[in-house]
Amino acid sequence: MRVIEINQTLLTPSERAVPVPSGQQVLVRVAAAGVNRPDVMQRQRLYPPPPGASDIPGLEIAGTVVAVGDEVKHVRVGDAVCALVTGGGYAEYCLATAALCLPVPSGLSFVEAAALPETFFTVWSNVFDRARLAAHETLLVHGGGSGIGTTAIQLAKALGANVYVTAGSEQKCQLCRALGADAAINYHEQDFVDQVLALTAQRGVDVVLDMVGGAYLARNIKCLAEEGRLVQIAVQQGAKAELNLWAVMLKRLTLTGSTLRARDDGFKAAIARQLYQTVWPLLAAGTVKPIIHATFPLNQAALAHDMMESNQHFGKIILQVAL
């Protein structure tokens, strides 16, 4: 089968044997695979795959099940699925855990379905489970034009919250507002702390979803209302920052965060069940939809990474594996 390997820090096409599923695994003939920031970091040797995971990049796929392990009960050969995987997505065939496979939502293509697992699992787990965002509360999302951002905007609005975002251009701000964001702040031209406090009559927001880290920590805390929650899902500008504990104590804040890739299948399967019950009907109804910026053929994965690193995209970048 065709695959994309990481050699040094380069993505190169190669050939490997088709894997064989066992136990609770299924084998998916991949039609499309999502490109995500962790893939870029893995290529840069900053984010190695967890023990036991494939060294081939790619954390989300969509395609057709062609074989199943002997313990698989609810997924069948021929099913059209999308799946969260720990690696191996940049390939013609990929192993996935059956419990992490979800049916392709009604009306969506494989390319659209491949844009779902990584961002939807991440947003659901962090914004709704860990940060407990509720209807009528307010969420601030940094990087509103990213795959995570476009997903968080839509899910939070669909479930009754108010949403503010930051983005790096006026065009991205306009696109975020068109997706449903109540306000979009161009962080190159405006101070997001001042803007958030003005928008909330100095109260602040209930939840901040941050993937920046570094100096954003202190600024995020200033943005939070009493009993606010900051959830950290990446540290693109650094993992270390100075923290004023008085601000945390006086406003009774919760600071939390998580990574998803290394969590066990049982934890991820619980998220899959919640998504199927709550979010999949929204996708089928068109209330929520994946936002696709660009698609590339599998052998142009390096160009897809270049686009992601340029930060010019809005929404998801997808590799089209099978036509």
Summary of the structure (lengths in Angstrom):
residues: 323
radius of gyration: 19.4
end to end distance: 15.0
largest distance: 59.9
contacts: 1152
relative contact order: 0.16
helix: 33%
strand: 28%
